[in-house]
C-alpha cells in the first residue's frame, strides 16, 4: 500500500480564499506589509485589562488600547481561564468583567505583545507571548524558502500531473498565510531523483516535495516536512511518499540558528542528484581513466584515500571484473572499493572505504 501524506490536503480544504496566494510575489508582498506594520512591545501581564469597545472588546495595557483579532482574543481568554466560545456569547460589559475578574497571573509576568498598525482606530494585538519566545518572522522563513528551494514550484502548479485527479481548487497554489501563521507546499515534478520498481514489474519515478509551516504568534511551531513522492494529487494529497522527514522546532533560543537548520535541510533536499545527473556521473566515471596501470592506481589510492592493502585489493578487483573498455576506469575502481568494503567486518572501517569511493566518484564531475 502506498504511503499518503495529507498535511497539505488539510490546508487546502480549510483555508479561506483570503488566505490563499497564487505565487511567491503575492505571498511575500502580504508578509512584507504585515511585517512592516508590526511591532513588539514589552508588557507585564498583571497590567492587562479588557474593556468594551465598539460593540466588542479592547485589550488594555497601561494607557494603551489594542483591538483583538481572533487569535489574541483566544489567548486572552486562555490567560483568564475562560472558553472563548462562552465569552463570545456574553455582552461586551459582562464579557470584560468576566475576563478581568478571572485572569490567571503568570509566575513570570513579563512578556511581549506583538501588534500591527493596520490603519484602524486601534492597533491590532496579534499575539501575547513570554519574553523567552524567539519570534521567527514568517517573512524571513518565506524569503529563505524561495531563495534556497530552487527548482521547486508551488505544488498547485503540478497537482494532478502524475497522479490522481485534476486540481479541486485551481486557485489554491499551496501558499497560504494569515494574521497568525504561514504554510508553504512546494514540489519539483520536473526532475525525478529515483526510479523504483514495484511488485507488479512496473515502476515509478520519484520526485521531491517540501512543506514548511511557521507561526510568529505561537499558533504553531516551525515545522518542515520533506521527502520523495510519486506525485501530488489534485486535492494536494502526496502519493507514494518515501523517505519522509518531519522536523519541528520550538521558538526557543537563537532565531538565526533555527533558520540555519532549515536552510541546511532545504539545501540537502535541493542538492540531491536527479536521475539525469546520476546518469551523467555514471557515464563520466565509466569513460574516465583512473590510472594507466595497477601500480599507478595503487599510488593514487594510497595513502590519500585508503590503506595500501585495501588499495591493492580494490585495484585487483577492478582488473578482474572490469566493465567497458577501460579496466581501470573511475567506475571500476569505485566498484572495486565497494566490493572490498563489503568484506570488512568493522563498521567504522567500512564507512571510511565507502566515503573514499564517494569522494572519488564525486571528483569525476567536479
N, C-alpha and C positions, 0 to 999 in steps of 0.2 A: 504494500500500500504506500502511495506517495505521501511525503510529508507536505503539509499545508500550513503556511503561516498566515494568520488572519488579523494581525495587528493593524495593518494599513486598511484592511476592509472595514474595521470598526470605525476608523476615522472617516472613511468615505461615506458611510451611512449615517453618521451622527453630526457631521459638521454642517452648519447652515451656510447658505450661499455667500454671506458676507465674510466668512472665514476662509473661503477658497480663493486661491490666487493662481492665475493662468501660467505664470512663469516667474523666474527669479527677479527680473527687474521690478515687476509689480510687487512681489513679496518684500523685497529689500526697500522699496520706496515706503511702504507702510511701516516696516520695522524702524527705518531711519527716522521717519517723522515721529513715531511713538517714542523713540529713544531721545530725540532732541527736545521733546516736550516734557520728558520725565525728570524727576529729581528725587533725591533721597534725603530724609530728614531724621536726625536723631530724636527719639521720643522716649518718654517714660510711661509705661502702660498704666500706672496709677493716676496719670493725669488725663487719661482718655475719658470722654463722656459722649453722650448721644443726645440730640435734641430734635424736635420736629422741624422739618424744613420742606417747604414747597410740596405739600401733600405726601411727603415721605420723611426720611431721616437724614441727618447730617452727623458726621463724626467731628467731635471737638477734641482739640489738644491745646491746652492753654488758651490763648486768644485767637487761635487759628481754626477755621472750619474747612471741612472737606466733604465733598459728595461721596457717597458709596457707589461702587459698582457691585455686581453680583458676587464676585469673589471676596472682596474686602468686607462686604456685609456678612457673608458666611463666616469669615474669620472673626469678626466682632461678636457674632452670636456664639462661636466656639469659646472665645475668651469669657463670655458671660455664662457659659454652661447651658445655653438655650438652643433649641432647634430653630433653624432659620425658617422652616416652613410654618412653625407655630407663630413666631414673631411676625411673619408677614400677614397673618390673619388679624392682627390687632390694629387699632387705630394708632396714628403716629405718637400721640401723647402716651398712651398706655405702653406701646412698644418701647419708647425711650425710657420710661420709668422702669420697665422690667429689665432692660439691658443695664441701666445704671445701677440698679439695686442688687443684681445677681452676678456682676462681673467678678471673675476669679483673678486674684493677683498672682503674678509670677514671682518666683523667688528672686530671679534676676530681672528686675522690671525695666531695664534699659533695652531699647530695641531700635528698629529702623522702620520708617514709614516711606514706602515708595508711592509717589503721587505723580499725576500727569496734569499739565495745564492744557486743557482741550479747547479753551476759549469760552467755556461756560462761566456762570456766575461764581462757581466754586471750583477749585482744583479737585480732581478725582483721586480718591485714595485707591491705589491699585493693589497694595499688599502691606501687611504688617508682619515683620519677622524679627528674630533675635539679632543681636549685634554680631553673633558668631556665624550668621548665614552669609555665605560667599556668593553674591549675586553674579551670575554669568549671563550677560545680556543676550537675549535672543538674536539681536542683530549681529553680534560678534560670532555666534555659532553659525548663523546662516551664511555670513560672508566667508567664514573658514570653509564650510562645506562647498560652496560654489567655487572657491579658489582651488581647493585640493582634489575634489571629485571630478577631475577632467575625464571626459568620455561618458559621463553619466548624464541622463536627462530625467526630468520629472516623469515618474512611472506612468502617468496617464497618457503620455505620448506614445507609449508602446504597448499599452494594455490590450490584450486580446490578439497580439501579433502572432505569438507562437502557441498559446494555449487558451482554452476556454472561450467564453463568449465575448462579443464586442463590448466596448465601454458602456456601462449602465448610467454613468453621469459624465458625459463627454466634457462638461465644463470643469470637472474636478481633475486637476493635473497631478495631485498628490502633494501639493504645497499648501499648508494651512497655517493660519496664525490668528490669534485673538488677543484680547487685552491681558489674558492670563498665561498663554503658552504659545508654542510653535511646534509644528510637526512636518518633517520632510521625508518623502518617499521617492527614492531615485533608483534608476536601473540602467544597465548597459546591456542591451539586447542586440547590439551590432557586433560585438566581439566575444565569441564563445571562448571559454577558457578550458573546457574539457569536453570530451565525448565519452559517454559511459554506456556500455551495452546493458541491455536488460535481459530478463529471463526468457523473453519471447524471441530472442535472436535479433531484436531490433536494436534500438539505442536512441539516445537523445543528447543534444548539445546542452551544456550548462553555461549560464550567464551570471553576471554579478548583480547583486542588489544591495542597497544601503538605505537604512531607516535611521533618522536622527530626530529625537524629541527633546524639548527643553522647556523649562518654565523659570522665569526670573522672579516669579511671585509665590514660590513654594508649592505651586499646584502639582508639580511632578519633578522627579529627578532628571538630570541629564542622562538620557538613555540612547545607546546606539546599537543597532542590530544589523549584522551584515553576513553575507554568505553567498552560496551559489544556488541557482534555481533553474528550472526548465522554462519558466516564463511567468509573466503577470497576467492574470485573468482580467476580463473587463470589469469585474467587481472588486479588483485590487487584492484578491487572494493571491498569495505567492505559491505557485505549484512546484512540486518536486524540490523542495528546499533541502539543501545538503550543506554540511559544514557550517551550520548557523552559529554565530557567536553573538551573545547578548551581554552587554555591559551596562551597568547602572552606576552612576557616580552621584553621591550626595553633594550638595553645595556646601562643602566644608573645606577649609584650607585655602591654598593659593589658587585663585581662578586661572592664572596662567598655566599652572601645572595640569589642571583639569582640561584646559583647551589643548595643551600639547599632547596629552594622552589620546584625545580624539583625533588630532592631526596625524599622529603616528599610525593609528588604526586605519584611517582612511588611506593613508599612503601605502600601507601593506596590501590593502584590497585593490587599490588602483594599479599598483605595480606588478600584480600577479600576471604572469605571462599568458597570453592568449594561445589558442591552438596554432594560429598562423605564425606567431612568434616562436613557438616551440619547434615548428617545422623548419623555420629559418635557422634556428640554432642547431638543430639536428643535421641539416644539410651542410652547414658550415663546418661542424665537427667532423662529419664523415669525409669531407674533401680537404681538410687541413692537415698537413703533416705535422706530427708532434715532434719527431726527431728522425734523422736519416738512418740510424741503426739502433740496435739494442743498447749498446754501451752508452751512446749519447742520450738515449731515453732515460736510462737509469741516472745519469748525471743530472738531468733536468729535474727528475723526481726527488732525488736525494742530494742534500738534506732539506731542500726548500719545502717539500710537501710531506714526505713520509720517510720512514727509516729505509736503510739500504736493502734490508731483507724484503720488506714489503714492496719496494720499488722493483726489485728483481722478479718477484713472483707476479706482479701486475704486468710487467712487460712480457714475461714468458706467456702469460695467459692471453695477452693481446695477440702475440705472434701465432699461438696455436689455434686460436679460434677467431680469426680476423674476418671482417666483413668488408666488402667493396675492394677497391684496387690498392688501397693503402693499408698494409698490415699495421703500421704504427701511426695511424691517424689519431687525432684527438679523441674521436669517438671510441675507437678500440681500446685506447689506454684507459679511458674513463670506465669502460665496461670491465676491463681487467682489474682496476682498483675496486670496483663494486663487487666482483666475484671474490676477491681476496678478503674484503670487508666481511662478507657473509660467513667466512670460515673462522673469523676471530672470535674467541669465546668471551672477551671482555667488552662490555658496552662502551666504556669511555674510549677504548682504542678503536672500536668500530666507528664511533662517531667522528673521531679525528680523520680517519681514512675517507669517510663519506664527505666530510667537509672539504678535504683536499680535492676529491673528484668534482665537487660542485664548483670550487674555485677555478679549476682547470676548464670546465665546461663553460663557465661564465666568461672567462677571459677570451674565448674564441671569437666573441662578437663585440667585445668592448673596444 
